[in-house]
């Protein structure tokens, strides 16, 4: 099985690939472990669970040292390891401070919709109520992980594309530096 972290961030049609770690409704925070090729349980996040599929964009490296986080908004049901061809529609700008650490760091979330869904509807926007719910969700789950999460604002589709390009460039630079 291929290491999911090393997949190309885009498919042949140019859609953003998102690997699901924790599916919508799950109250288990799962994280992909590339060394073992498995999904590991990190913690439980509360009774309500994830409002949408949570995962990462492979072939990226975000400011926090992990692949770029992504939330896939759709009405279906998936499971860990599913790759969803998607289109970025927004960027939730977040700063986190871990308990006991003096410095905060950016840990933005790419907000996407499945490419097929966008092809059917032609457009996707996040209503203000959805944005508020997502902000509350990430602040609350951060507290459960002993992190202080501060929402810095929302970026539009162009800012989402820029964040993805930066994370892809950082991943490529790291791969060039890694022997083997």
Backbone as CSV, one residue per row, in Angstrom:
resi,resn,N_x,N_y,N_z,CA_x,CA_y,CA_z,C_x,C_y,C_z
1,UNK,0.846,-1.178,0.000,0.000,0.000,0.000,0.892,1.242,0.000
2,UNK,0.519,2.225,-0.787,1.273,3.469,-0.867,1.141,4.250,0.443
3,UNK,2.190,4.985,0.772,2.138,5.864,1.931,1.204,7.021,1.568
4,UNK,0.120,7.170,2.280,-0.879,8.184,1.945,-0.333,9.607,2.039
5,UNK,0.663,9.825,2.882,1.265,11.155,3.019,1.936,11.575,1.719
6,UNK,2.487,10.588,0.990,3.271,10.879,-0.198,2.480,10.903,-1.495
7,UNK,1.174,10.712,-1.443,0.374,10.851,-2.661,0.510,12.272,-3.181
8,UNK,0.314,12.442,-4.468,0.291,13.778,-5.038,-0.902,14.537,-4.467
9,UNK,-0.736,15.812,-4.217,-1.816,16.608,-3.626,-2.988,16.819,-4.583
10,UNK,-2.753,16.608,-5.864,-3.821,16.782,-6.857,-3.943,15.541,-7.726
11,UNK,-5.162,15.283,-8.185,-5.370,14.171,-9.105,-5.146,14.658,-10.542
12,UNK,-5.334,13.784,-11.505,-5.073,14.132,-12.910,-5.985,15.235,-13.431
13,UNK,-7.145,15.409,-12.812,-8.078,16.468,-13.222,-7.789,17.791,-12.512
14,UNK,-6.795,17.809,-11.612,-6.453,19.037,-10.892,-7.198,19.229,-9.584
15,UNK,-8.001,18.247,-9.201,-8.730,18.333,-7.937,-7.783,18.077,-6.765
16,UNK,-8.067,18.704,-5.636,-7.284,18.505,-4.423,-7.678,17.169,-3.809
17,UNK,-6.679,16.353,-3.502,-6.951,15.089,-2.828,-6.997,15.344,-1.322
18,UNK,-8.005,14.797,-0.667,-8.078,14.840,0.791,-8.222,13.412,1.293
19,UNK,-7.327,13.023,2.199,-7.386,11.705,2.833,-8.180,11.858,4.126
20,UNK,-9.270,11.116,4.241,-10.106,11.177,5.438,-9.411,10.433,6.570
21,UNK,-9.282,11.105,7.709,-8.789,10.462,8.937,-9.976,10.148,9.851
22,UNK,-10.764,11.169,10.168,-11.919,11.001,11.054,-13.172,11.376,10.273
23,UNK,-14.037,10.412,10.010,-15.236,10.702,9.235,-16.264,11.539,9.998
24,UNK,-17.113,12.166,9.240,-18.222,12.938,9.793,-18.992,12.089,10.805
25,UNK,-19.264,12.673,11.985,-20.018,11.984,13.028,-19.159,11.221,14.013
26,UNK,-17.916,10.920,13.643,-17.032,10.171,14.545,-16.590,11.058,15.698
27,UNK,-16.585,10.516,16.906,-16.046,11.285,18.025,-14.619,10.847,18.350
28,UNK,-14.035,10.024,17.477,-12.653,9.582,17.629,-11.749,10.418,16.728
29,UNK,-10.723,11.028,17.321,-9.708,11.764,16.564,-8.681,10.745,16.115
30,UNK,-8.700,10.422,14.840,-7.746,9.487,14.272,-6.658,10.269,13.553
31,UNK,-5.465,9.702,13.525,-4.352,10.330,12.823,-3.607,9.246,12.060
32,UNK,-3.319,9.535,10.811,-2.584,8.596,9.979,-1.128,8.547,10.425
33,UNK,-0.598,7.330,10.631,0.793,7.126,10.994,1.501,6.566,9.764
34,UNK,2.278,7.402,9.048,2.898,6.940,7.807,3.948,5.853,8.011
35,UNK,4.603,5.819,9.159,5.619,4.796,9.414,4.991,3.399,9.481
36,UNK,3.779,3.326,10.028,3.088,2.044,10.146,2.060,1.812,9.042
37,UNK,1.656,2.895,8.360,0.628,2.771,7.327,-0.744,2.484,7.896
38,UNK,-1.018,2.993,9.117,-2.298,2.749,9.780,-2.839,4.056,10.357
39,UNK,-4.098,4.023,10.733,-4.724,5.144,11.423,-4.743,4.817,12.908
40,UNK,-4.217,5.729,13.720,-4.141,5.512,15.167,-5.128,6.420,15.888
41,UNK,-5.677,5.906,16.970,-6.560,6.685,17.813,-5.721,7.648,18.649
42,UNK,-6.021,8.949,18.544,-5.321,9.951,19.355,-6.092,10.266,20.619
43,UNK,-7.391,10.479,20.474,-8.217,10.849,21.620,-9.678,10.863,21.167
44,UNK,-10.563,11.117,22.118,-11.975,11.317,21.804,-12.268,12.806,21.931
45,UNK,-13.147,13.293,21.083,-13.371,14.746,21.022,-14.710,15.191,21.586
46,UNK,-15.462,14.316,22.139,-16.765,14.695,22.685,-17.880,13.985,21.944
47,UNK,-19.059,14.112,22.478,-20.186,13.337,21.965,-20.653,13.733,20.576
48,UNK,-20.579,15.005,20.225,-21.148,15.443,18.952,-20.363,14.951,17.746
49,UNK,-19.082,14.716,17.899,-18.274,14.211,16.792,-17.960,15.281,15.754
50,UNK,-17.272,14.857,14.727,-16.870,15.767,13.654,-18.077,16.190,12.829
51,UNK,-18.198,17.487,12.530,-19.346,17.947,11.754,-19.253,17.553,10.281
52,UNK,-18.048,17.258,9.816,-17.794,16.858,8.427,-16.541,15.995,8.431
53,UNK,-16.220,15.395,7.292,-15.013,14.575,7.205,-13.776,15.419,7.469
54,UNK,-12.887,14.901,8.302,-11.649,15.577,8.702,-10.474,14.763,8.202
55,UNK,-9.498,15.444,7.637,-8.328,14.735,7.167,-7.211,15.678,6.766
56,UNK,-6.452,15.268,5.756,-5.294,16.053,5.332,-5.119,15.970,3.827
57,UNK,-4.372,16.938,3.319,-4.009,16.942,1.907,-2.630,16.295,1.799
58,UNK,-2.523,15.162,1.092,-1.211,14.517,0.958,-0.279,15.383,0.114
59,UNK,1.008,15.119,0.233,1.979,15.863,-0.550,2.090,17.315,-0.140
60,UNK,1.745,17.600,1.138,1.829,18.968,1.651,2.526,18.963,3.007
61,UNK,3.036,20.114,3.378,3.637,20.311,4.691,3.215,21.692,5.173
62,UNK,2.404,21.720,6.211,1.897,22.977,6.761,2.869,23.541,7.790
63,UNK,2.573,24.732,8.274,3.443,25.421,9.237,3.626,24.645,10.531
64,UNK,2.663,23.779,10.881,2.776,23.000,12.130,3.609,21.733,11.973
65,UNK,4.137,21.478,10.774,4.974,20.312,10.537,4.232,19.079,10.070
66,UNK,2.923,19.152,9.990,2.086,18.055,9.501,1.552,18.429,8.119
67,UNK,0.944,17.459,7.431,0.261,17.818,6.188,-0.842,18.846,6.466
68,UNK,-1.216,19.589,5.442,-2.255,20.604,5.560,-3.575,19.951,5.954
69,UNK,-4.183,20.443,7.043,-5.473,19.936,7.514,-6.578,20.332,6.547
70,UNK,-7.570,19.453,6.421,-8.694,19.742,5.525,-9.996,19.205,6.117
71,UNK,-11.052,19.948,5.867,-12.399,19.548,6.264,-13.232,19.484,4.990
72,UNK,-13.837,18.311,4.736,-14.616,18.095,3.522,-16.094,18.197,3.862
73,UNK,-16.753,19.175,3.285,-18.174,19.392,3.569,-19.019,18.680,2.523
74,UNK,-19.776,17.701,2.997,-20.692,16.959,2.129,-21.725,16.260,2.992
75,UNK,-22.696,15.663,2.364,-23.799,15.031,3.091,-23.648,13.517,3.211
76,UNK,-22.641,12.940,2.590,-22.489,11.483,2.577,-21.797,10.941,3.810
77,UNK,-21.489,9.660,3.754,-20.800,8.961,4.834,-19.579,8.264,4.244
78,UNK,-18.407,8.467,4.859,-17.185,7.810,4.395,-16.517,7.121,5.576
79,UNK,-15.245,6.776,5.433,-14.497,6.115,6.496,-13.017,6.467,6.339
80,UNK,-12.198,6.156,7.350,-10.777,6.494,7.283,-10.090,5.860,6.072
81,UNK,-9.217,6.640,5.444,-8.445,6.168,4.308,-9.043,6.481,2.959
82,UNK,-10.304,6.902,2.932,-10.925,7.283,1.672,-10.274,8.568,1.182
83,UNK,-9.976,8.621,-0.116,-9.433,9.827,-0.736,-10.564,10.493,-1.504
84,UNK,-10.816,11.762,-1.180,-11.913,12.496,-1.808,-11.343,13.578,-2.718
85,UNK,-11.526,13.458,-4.042,-11.140,14.544,-4.945,-12.024,15.755,-4.638
86,UNK,-11.389,16.893,-4.357,-12.122,18.037,-3.814,-11.699,19.346,-4.464
87,UNK,-12.451,20.381,-4.123,-12.160,21.745,-4.564,-12.172,22.639,-3.330
88,UNK,-11.105,23.424,-3.157,-11.023,24.336,-2.023,-11.980,25.502,-2.171
89,UNK,-12.718,25.798,-1.099,-13.663,26.915,-1.148,-13.367,27.989,-0.108
90,UNK,-12.577,27.654,0.914,-12.287,28.631,1.969,-11.095,28.150,2.786
91,UNK,-10.602,29.050,3.619,-9.507,28.739,4.523,-9.857,29.309,5.882
92,UNK,-9.877,28.447,6.891,-10.075,28.899,8.264,-8.693,29.132,8.848
93,UNK,-8.389,30.387,9.155,-7.078,30.763,9.671,-7.082,30.612,11.186
94,UNK,-6.168,29.776,11.683,-6.153,29.416,13.091,-4.734,29.515,13.647
95,UNK,-4.627,30.022,14.865,-3.380,30.000,15.616,-3.601,29.135,16.842
96,UNK,-2.650,28.241,17.112,-2.751,27.338,18.259,-1.564,27.530,19.190
97,UNK,-1.844,27.376,20.474,-0.786,27.353,21.482,-1.001,26.107,22.318
98,UNK,-0.012,25.218,22.324,-0.119,24.008,23.140,0.165,24.345,24.590
99,UNK,-0.493,23.644,25.493,-0.289,23.843,26.932,1.193,23.679,27.265
100,UNK,1.722,24.629,28.011,3.106,24.561,28.434,4.106,25.104,27.429
101,UNK,3.638,25.487,26.248,4.537,26.045,25.239,4.306,27.547,25.138
102,UNK,5.370,28.324,25.086,5.206,29.776,25.063,4.780,30.336,23.708
103,UNK,5.123,29.653,22.632,4.858,30.204,21.302,3.659,29.545,20.651
104,UNK,2.925,30.367,19.927,1.809,29.853,19.153,2.286,29.617,17.719
105,UNK,1.488,28.859,16.977,1.822,28.609,15.580,0.547,28.536,14.762
106,UNK,0.682,28.845,13.488,-0.456,28.752,12.589,-0.769,27.288,12.323
107,UNK,-2.042,26.985,12.231,-2.494,25.643,11.892,-3.828,25.763,11.155
108,UNK,-3.752,26.353,9.968,-4.951,26.627,9.181,-5.637,25.348,8.711
109,UNK,-6.935,25.495,8.413,-7.729,24.380,7.910,-8.269,24.744,6.539
110,UNK,-7.978,23.896,5.563,-8.511,24.060,4.223,-9.935,23.514,4.230
111,UNK,-10.872,24.298,3.752,-12.271,23.873,3.681,-12.567,23.555,2.223
112,UNK,-13.041,22.324,1.986,-13.269,21.868,0.620,-14.643,21.227,0.486
113,UNK,-15.041,21.049,-0.767,-16.227,20.255,-1.093,-15.794,19.226,-2.129
114,UNK,-16.458,18.062,-2.176,-16.110,17.076,-3.202,-16.277,17.668,-4.598
115,UNK,-15.347,17.344,-5.486,-15.373,17.900,-6.844,-16.680,17.563,-7.558
116,UNK,-17.188,16.342,-7.366,-18.429,15.967,-8.050,-19.608,16.819,-7.587
117,UNK,-19.617,17.173,-6.308,-20.717,17.984,-5.772,-20.677,19.392,-6.362
118,UNK,-19.482,19.952,-6.483,-19.346,21.284,-7.056,-19.724,21.264,-8.532
119,UNK,-19.387,20.185,-9.224,-19.748,20.058,-10.636,-21.264,20.033,-10.809
120,UNK,-21.967,19.463,-9.826,-23.423,19.385,-9.910,-24.092,20.715,-9.592
121,UNK,-23.565,21.445,-8.612,-24.215,22.683,-8.174,-23.629,23.928,-8.819
122,UNK,-22.364,23.864,-9.214,-21.731,25.007,-9.861,-21.095,26.004,-8.910
123,UNK,-21.462,25.959,-7.637,-20.853,26.882,-6.681,-21.030,26.367,-5.265
124,UNK,-20.162,26.863,-4.386,-20.259,26.472,-2.981,-19.839,27.654,-2.121
125,UNK,-20.675,27.979,-1.174,-20.366,29.040,-0.214,-20.701,28.539,1.180
126,UNK,-19.970,29.062,2.146,-20.252,28.727,3.535,-21.128,29.812,4.140
127,UNK,-22.280,29.428,4.610,-23.167,30.376,5.285,-22.517,30.815,6.592
128,UNK,-22.876,31.992,7.071,-22.275,32.509,8.296,-22.528,31.575,9.479
129,UNK,-23.676,30.908,9.514,-23.965,29.962,10.590,-23.031,28.764,10.559
130,UNK,-22.695,28.292,9.365,-21.770,27.167,9.223,-20.383,27.610,9.676
131,UNK,-19.973,28.803,9.276,-18.657,29.319,9.689,-18.575,29.410,11.217
132,UNK,-19.610,29.953,11.836,-19.617,30.092,13.295,-19.555,28.725,13.972
133,UNK,-20.311,27.760,13.437,-20.298,26.407,14.004,-18.903,25.788,13.903
134,UNK,-18.237,25.945,12.753,-16.897,25.381,12.578,-15.895,26.057,13.511
135,UNK,-16.004,27.363,13.675,-15.111,28.068,14.603,-15.274,27.515,16.017
136,UNK,-16.515,27.374,16.453,-16.787,26.850,17.796,-16.266,25.424,17.944
137,UNK,-16.456,24.621,16.918,-15.993,23.234,16.949,-14.482,23.173,17.140
138,UNK,-13.734,23.931,16.348,-12.275,23.847,16.433,-11.733,24.438,17.733
139,UNK,-12.370,25.457,18.251,-11.949,25.998,19.553,-12.207,24.966,20.646
140,UNK,-13.378,24.349,20.628,-13.736,23.366,21.657,-12.853,22.128,21.590
141,UNK,-12.604,21.607,20.380,-11.764,20.410,20.278,-10.308,20.742,20.621
142,UNK,-9.893,21.959,20.377,-8.557,22.389,20.792,-8.422,22.364,22.302
143,UNK,-9.452,22.841,22.987,-9.426,22.830,24.455,-9.316,21.404,24.993
144,UNK,-10.024,20.470,24.362,-9.945,19.066,24.785,-8.535,18.506,24.607
145,UNK,-7.799,19.051,23.616,-6.426,18.606,23.360,-5.408,19.454,24.110
146,UNK,-5.898,20.271,25.049,-5.038,21.141,25.858,-4.275,22.156,25.000
147,UNK,-5.005,22.719,24.028,-4.467,23.771,23.176,-5.386,24.980,23.267
148,UNK,-4.793,26.154,23.166,-5.596,27.360,23.026,-5.665,27.665,21.540
149,UNK,-6.867,27.643,21.001,-7.082,27.871,19.582,-7.724,29.242,19.400
150,UNK,-7.089,30.048,18.577,-7.630,31.376,18.279,-7.928,31.454,16.784
151,UNK,-9.170,31.739,16.453,-9.567,31.903,15.057,-9.143,33.295,14.614
152,UNK,-8.332,33.338,13.561,-7.801,34.595,13.041,-8.670,35.177,11.930
153,UNK,-9.580,34.365,11.408,-10.454,34.841,10.340,-10.607,33.799,9.250
154,UNK,-11.263,34.219,8.201,-11.557,33.338,7.075,-10.895,33.872,5.821
155,UNK,-10.368,32.959,5.045,-9.814,33.302,3.752,-10.717,32.781,2.655
156,UNK,-10.757,33.494,1.558,-11.596,33.099,0.427,-10.902,32.004,-0.394
157,UNK,-11.523,31.625,-1.472,-11.028,30.544,-2.328,-9.586,30.787,-2.791
158,UNK,-9.268,32.029,-3.141,-7.909,32.354,-3.575,-6.884,32.159,-2.468
159,UNK,-7.235,32.541,-1.249,-6.329,32.340,-0.116,-6.170,30.852,0.199
160,UNK,-7.224,30.088,0.003,-7.134,28.636,0.185,-6.147,28.047,-0.823
161,UNK,-6.222,28.495,-2.065,-5.311,28.020,-3.109,-3.864,28.417,-2.794
162,UNK,-3.672,29.623,-2.267,-2.323,30.076,-1.896,-1.763,29.240,-0.743
163,UNK,-2.584,28.941,0.251,-2.138,28.119,1.380,-1.749,26.723,0.895
164,UNK,-2.534,26.172,-0.016,-2.230,24.857,-0.569,-0.915,24.902,-1.349
165,UNK,-0.715,25.938,-2.158,0.528,26.056,-2.935,1.746,26.158,-2.013
166,UNK,1.627,26.932,-0.928,2.740,27.042,0.040,3.039,25.696,0.682
167,UNK,1.999,24.962,1.065,2.183,23.663,1.716,2.780,22.642,0.743
168,UNK,2.408,22.717,-0.524,2.994,21.823,-1.534,4.476,22.154,-1.730
169,UNK,4.799,23.441,-1.813,6.195,23.866,-1.989,7.044,23.449,-0.793
170,UNK,6.505,23.576,0.418,7.246,23.179,1.622,7.501,21.671,1.621
171,UNK,6.510,20.901,1.208,6.666,19.446,1.129,7.747,19.084,0.110
172,UNK,7.690,19.713,-1.071,8.681,19.441,-2.115,10.084,19.802,-1.642
173,UNK,10.224,20.932,-0.954,11.531,21.355,-0.442,12.059,20.347,0.581
174,UNK,11.198,19.865,1.442,11.615,18.876,2.453,12.052,17.577,1.776
175,UNK,11.337,17.153,0.763,11.690,15.905,0.051,13.036,16.038,-0.648
176,UNK,13.324,17.206,-1.188,14.616,17.416,-1.857,15.768,17.341,-0.850
177,UNK,15.500,17.739,0.402,16.535,17.738,1.446,16.731,16.379,2.087
178,UNK,15.715,15.510,1.967,15.766,14.203,2.619,16.485,13.208,1.707
179,UNK,17.577,12.613,2.184,18.280,11.624,1.356,17.449,10.354,1.161
180,UNK,17.663,9.719,0.032,17.004,8.427,-0.193,15.897,8.557,-1.086
